[in-house]
Amino acid sequence: MTNISTTDDPVAETDYQRVQRSPEFQDLRRRFRNFVFPVTALFLVWYLVYVLLADYAHDFMSIRVSGNITVGLLFGLGQFVSTFAITMIYARWANKKFDPVAEDMRRQIEGEDH
């Protein structure tokens, strides 16, 4: 892919700009945003709730569930579990729904055969 236009027009768009404006690329961006933004917002809310509970709800967070295991400890471990779960969900989603479309676009842009 070349960034130099073959026309004499000094403001001719580059290949990158042409691809960026294409409906296929816009759809790919929309798919990405529709997945990533809600999941990110949900995780940030979950994290903020954990931090606020840890700071302001000491009695609740120190409730013993079993032995020395407290609600706060379970919420803290839940942060790690949710991080790994989100990563696995994203990887599965990207492999099935995002990467094949992006790869197809890349082949088209680079002029490869399918």
C-alpha positions, 0 to 999 in steps of 0.5 A: 500500500502506498501513501503517494497519490498518482494524481497531480492533485496536491490534496488527493487522499491517501490510501489510508484516508480512503480506507478510513472513509470506507463503509467496511472500515466504519463498520469494523470500527462500530463493531469494535466500539460496540463491544469494547466501550460497554465492557470497559464502562462496566469494568470501571463501574465494578472497580469503582464500586470495589474502591468505594466499598473498601473506603467507605463500607468497612463493616460490610467489607470486613464481614467474614464469609468463612474463616479469615475470608471476608467480603472485601477479600472476595471482591478483591479477588473478583477484580482479578477474575473479572479481568481474566474473564474480560480478556478471554471473552474479548479474545474469543469475540475478536477471533470470531467476529472482528479479526476475520473481517479485519484480515479480509479488509487487509487482503483487499487493501494490499491486493492479495487474492482470497 
